[in-house]
Amino acid sequence: MLDKTSLNAAPVPDFRGNDGSLISALKTLLFFTVLMITLPIGLYFASKAYLFEGTLGMSSSDSYFYAAIVAVVAVHMVLAMFVYVAWNEGSRQWREGKQD
């Protein structure tokens, strides 16, 4: 018959890997989250005011349209960078784990 102390002493497996990789992944995620929020919004207003209305002299309604296109392209660029960084980080960790 098993007592409760022997059941509680069993080690719990850690599926996260080491803490350094978890913190690194969280920092990467936080960086791209901030970038995803600030870059498209900043580019939208900056390109609308300075590029399309200021430099090119477009009307307000036309500049909304083209500034939105700039913001959407920025979103796609940030997503592509995130996928690239996540892919390289995952393959690097897989290679390091395989060598052990």
C-alpha positions, 0 to 999 in steps of 0.5 A: 500500500502506498502512502501519500508522502511517496506520491507527492515526492514524484518529480513533475516533468517540465515541458518548457525546457530551460528557463532561459529559453522561456524568458527569451521567447517571452521577450521576443513575443513582447517585442513583436507585440509592442512593434505590432501595435506601435509601428502600423499606427505610427506609420498610418498617421505619419504617412497621412500627415507628412507624406500624402497630405504634406509632400504629395498634396493629396486630399484628406479622403485620398490620404486616408486610403493610402495611409491605410495601405501603408499600415497594412503593409507594416502589419504584414512586415512585422508578422513576417519578421516574427515568423522568421525570428520564431522559426530560427529560434525554434530550429536553433533550440532543436539543433542544440537539443539534438546534440545533447 
